[in-house]
Every structure is written in structure tokens, then in C-alpha cells.
Amino acid sequence: MKKLTVLSLASMLAITPAASSFASAAQAVSPTAKTGSALDTTSIINELKNQQNQDQYGQQRIDQDVNGEDLDKLDKEQLDAAQEKAIEVVLDKLLEVGKEKKGNLNDEEISAIIEKLTEILMQQGEASSEEVAEDLVEEKIELDVEDGTASEEEVGILVTLKMKKNKDEEAVTAVEKALAANPNYDSLYGLLSEIFQSVGNTEKVKVYVGGKQPNFDVQPLIENGRTMIPVRAVTEALGAQVDWKNETQTVVIKKENVIIELPLGSNSIKLNGQTIAIDVPAQVKDNRTLVPVRFISEFLGHQVGWDPNSNMVIVK
């Protein structure tokens, strides 16, 4: 059964200390204030107004009675930019509090950030309802994901909003885009795993190399506890070259000063001329040669992780 959940960031974020509980702290901390001093919602809005006043359209945005006629007098792009800035300012403040909290952000705390953010946007007049506010936040973070500037915390909030609306595929796509731009965001792999588990996608083997999924024309499989993947797709993703010696039925992988020779069906391979035993030999499936991803990746100098909960291989 599909689990409707607000995804946890507990597996994602190692957030640093703050003494007070998030519920009280989530009102926000000013960047100029001393660590631990809290501001109420009114203070956040006033500070946001002060920042908007520096923009020629900001004061007009705040002071006017916002209706369709007034909005038509302003350039839509300028309004959109002002709105995005408003969301960014409030979100940054709320996340700043989260980063000062001891431990990890859990489900309730992520929900508290979203709730407080939408509340402030409605009070500020940026949104007419909670649903509209959530849509605006979703759109803003999506833009950050597209240009590669979204933080891990922002991606977590975006996924939580999408999963709340049952946008499962969009949630996966958002995380994958963020990983493609920032493959060392380790926490996002944990978030992907949670999504896959939430939607029941745990049987199919998933492989990410440098934050991206290689284009496999033959699906990876698990053989005797080892994940086997098409050799050409993974070696190209790792920046290596692959050759085939027909006379010896041997796959040859080269990268810089590393040469790996894998005879089909043999549990012995050669690494720079030295014989090494492996658990599962290279094999052919649907005219494609499959090799054990862990051995090959590690021999080429990469780290390999395995998430058993979602059947996900992570190569970095």
C-alpha cells in the first residue's frame, strides 16, 4: 500500500546545535542577531519589508492594495522576482534556525518549517491561501534545483511538498536534478531511498554514477549478492574506455594508469597484470557484457555504496 508521508530529513541532515526546541525556535533568527536569539513572525515580516524597501518595486508591492488592476501596472517579471526574493528571505531565516538545532530535522520539524513559511507568506500578502503559498515555495525551489543552487534542505522541503500532493515522479526527478548538479550531496541519496520505499519501488536495481543514472539498454541484475551492470555504460560514466578481445573473450577496461582484464565466465581477473579473484565473473545477457559494479568501480578509484532498502547502488 502506498504510504502518504511527509518525508523525514533525519537520514539526510547532520544539523548543528541550538538549545531551544524547534517549535519555539522556528519563528526565526536574524542573521545579525546573536546566536540563539529568536524573532517572532512580525519581526521577520518587518525585516523583509525593510529589505524590499531597497528595491523600487518593493515598497509599492507592500503598500498597495494588491488586486488585479494594481498588478497589471507592474511588470510581471519584476513582481515574480520580488515574490521569489520574499520566499528566499523567509526560507533562509527558517532554515538558519534549523541548522542551529541539535541533531537532525525530523518529520514534524520539516512540517513546522513549511507551516511557518506559508503562514508568513500569507501574512506578508504574497499568497492568498496556504495552498497558494505552498505552490509558490515549490516553484521557487524548483527554479533553484534547475540552476543547481538548491541546498539539501531546500530539496527536502520540495520533496515533502510534492509527496504531500502525490507527485511521486516529480519528487524523484527533483532529487535527481539536484544530484546531477551536486553529486556529493550524500543526504539526497538517502532522500531518494525514502521516496522509492514510500512508493514501493524497491525491487528494481537502481544505479547512480556521479549523481546520474547511466543509460542502460540492459537492466542491472543481482547475481550471488553482487550487482551486475552493462560494462560499457558504467565505464563511460566513470570516464574509462572499454575494449573487447574476441580471441580470448576478454573485456578490457582502461582508465589512466589502470588496466582491468575480465575474461567471460572466469572468477579470476587481472588488474595491471596481477591476478585477482572476484566473486562473480563477467557474463553476457541479451548481447551485452555485464560486470560486477563494485569491483570495477573500486579498481578504477571510485567509492561504491549500497542501499539495501531501495536496491540502490551509489558510485562516486
N, C-alpha and C positions, 0 to 999 in steps of 0.2 A: 504494500500500500504506500502510496506517495506520501511523504512526510512534509507537511506545511510547517516550516520552521523559519525563525529568524536566525540566520547562521551565526555561530559563535566565532569570535576572533581569538578565543583562548589559545587555539593552536597556532595562531598567526603571530601575535604581537608580544614581544617582551617589553612591557612599558615600565618606565622608571617611576620612583616613589612620589607619593603625596600622602599626608597623614589622614585627611578627612575622607569620608565616603564619597563615592562618585555622585550619589543622588544630590548631595548638597553642593558638591564642587562643580557639577555640570552647568551651573549658572554662568561660569566663565571666569577666566583670569586675564587681566590686561597685560599685554606684552611689556608695558612699562611698570607694572606693579611688582611688588616684592613677591617672591615665590610663596605660594600658599594663600595669598590674599584673594578673596572672592569678590566678584562683582555681580549684582543682580541683573535681571533681564533689562531693566530700564537703563542701567549703565552701559550695557552692550549697545543698545539702540542709540543712546546719546553719542557714544563713541563712533558708531557707524555713521551717524548724521554728520559729525564733525569731519570725518574723512570724506564723506560725499560732498560737503561744502567746498572742498578744494577743487571740485570739478564743476564747470559752469552749468552742467545739466543736473548735478546732484541736488542743489538747493531747490531747483524747480520741481524735481522728482518728489522731494519730501514735502514741500509746502503746498503744492497744488492739490485740488480735489481731483483725484485721478479718476477720470471717466473716459469713455471712448473718444469724445470730442477733444479733450485735452491731449490725449495720447497721440492723436493724429497730427498734432502740431510739432511733435518731436520726431526726429529721425529714428526709425525702428532700430537700426544698428546701435545708435547711441544709447537707447533705452535698454537694449539687450546687454550691452557692455556694463551699464550701471547696475543692472539686476544681477549679472554674473559676479560683479565685484561685491555686491551686498552679500550674496551667498558665500563667497570665498572668505570674506572677513569674519562672518559669524562662524562658519565651519572651522576656520583656523583657530578661533578662540576656544571653541568647544573641544577640539582635538588637543589643544595645548593642555587643557585640564586633564584629559585622559592620559596624556603622556607623563603627567606628574604623579599619576596614581600608582600605588604599589601593585605589583602583579600584572595580570593580563585582563584585558577587557572581555567581559562575558556577554551573553545574550542580552541580559537586562540593561547593561551599560551601553551597548550599541543602540538599543532601542531608546534609551534615555537621550543619547546624542541626537538621534533623528527627531524625537519628540520635541526636544528643546529647540532644535534648529527650525523645525516647521512652525513652532509657536512664535519664535522671534520674527520669522519672515512674515507671518500674518500680522503681528503687532506693528511691524515696520511698514506694512502696506504693500509688500512685494508679492503677496499671494492672498487670494480671497478665501481659501479654504485649506485644510490640511492636505487634501488630495492634490490640489494645485501646487502647494509648497513642495510636496514630495516629488512631483513631476519636474519642478524647476531644479531641485537638487540633483535628481537623476540626470537631467540634461546637462547640467554644469559639470558633473563629474565625468560623464561620457566624453565631453569635449577634452577634459584633462587626460583621459585614457587615450583618446585619439592622438593627441600630440605628445604623449609619453611623459607627461608631468604629474600624473596622479600618484599620490602616495599609497602605501599599502593600506593605511587606514581608510582612505577615501574609497579604494576599490572594495574594501569590506562593506562599507556603507552602501555603495552602489549595488553590490550583490544582494545585500539584505533587502533593499527596496525592490529589486527585480524579483527575488524569490517570493516576496510578500504578494506580488501580483502574478505569480505563477509564470514568470518569463524565464523559464529554466535555460533554454538555449541561449538567450541573450546574456544571462548571467555567466555562462561558460565562456561565451565569446568575449565578454568584457575582461574576464580574468586572463584569457589567452592573449588578448591585445596588450594588456599591461605587462604580461610576462615577456612578450616579444620585444618590448622596449626596455624592460628591466629584468633580464633573466636571473639576476642574483637576488630578487625579492623572494627569499625562501618561503616566507609565510604564505605567498599566493598559491604555492603547490598544496599546502595544507587546506587552503580555502577551496581549491579545485576538488580535492578529495572529498570535502564535506558536501559539495554540490553533487558530485557523482553518487555519493551514498544517499543523499536526500532524494534524488530522482530514480534511484535503483539501477544506475549504470555502473555496475561493479564486476560484471563478468568479462567484458571485452578488455583486452590488454591495451593500455594507452601508453605511448612513449613520447616524452618531451626531451628534445635535444637543444640546449641553449635557449630554452623557453618556448620553442616552437615544435610542432608535430611534423616530422618528416612525411612526405607524400609516399605512403606505402601502397604499391599495387597488389601486394600480398600481405594479409594481415599478420602481425606478430602472433606467436603462439608460445605456450609454456610447455617445455619438454623436460621431464625429470627435475622440475623445480627451477629450471633456467629459462629465461625469456629469450626466444629466438626471433631475430628480426632480419628483413632483407638486407643483405650486406651493402649493396650499392647506395641505398637510400641513407643509411646511417653513416657510412664512411664519408659521403659527400657532405652531410650535415656537420660532420666533425672536421671538415677541411682536409680529408685524406683522399688518396687515389686507390682505386681497386682494379686489379688485372686478373685475368683467368688463364691459367696454364692448362691447356686441353690435354697435353700428353701425360701429365701427372694428376689431372683432375684436382688442381690445387688453386685456391683463392689466395691472391697476394695483395696485401694492404700496405700502402706506404704513406708515411707522413713524416716529413723532415728526416730525422735520422733513425726512424723506427720502421722495420720491415717485419710484417707478420705473414706467415705462410700457413694456410689451413687446408690440408688435404680432405676432400669429402669423405665422410664416414670414419675419420680417424680421431681417436682421443688424444693424439699427440700432435702438437703444432710446433712451429719454430718461430722464436722471437729473436730477431737479429742473429739467426743461425743456431741459437740454443734451443734444444728440445724441451718443451714444457707440456705437462699433462693437463687436459681440461676434462670437465665432467661430461659435456655433451658435444659431440662432433658437429661440424658444419653439415648441412643436409640440403636437399633440393625439394622444393614444393612448388607446383604449378610453374615450372621452368624458372624459378627464382632460387638463388642460394641464400639460405638462412644461416646466421651465425649467432653465437651467444653474445648478447649485447654487453653484459658486464665485463667479460674478459677483454673483448675487443676495445671497449671504451677505456678501460683502465690501462691496458697496454699502450694506448695512444695518449695517456697522460690526463684522462678526464675522470671526474668523480661520478659515481653511479649510486643513486638512491632508489629505494623500492618502497612503495606504499601498498601494503597487502590489503588494506581496506577498500581500495578502489582499483586494484590491479594496475597501478601506475608506475612506470619506470621514469626516473629523472636523471638525465645526463647533463653534467655541467663541466 
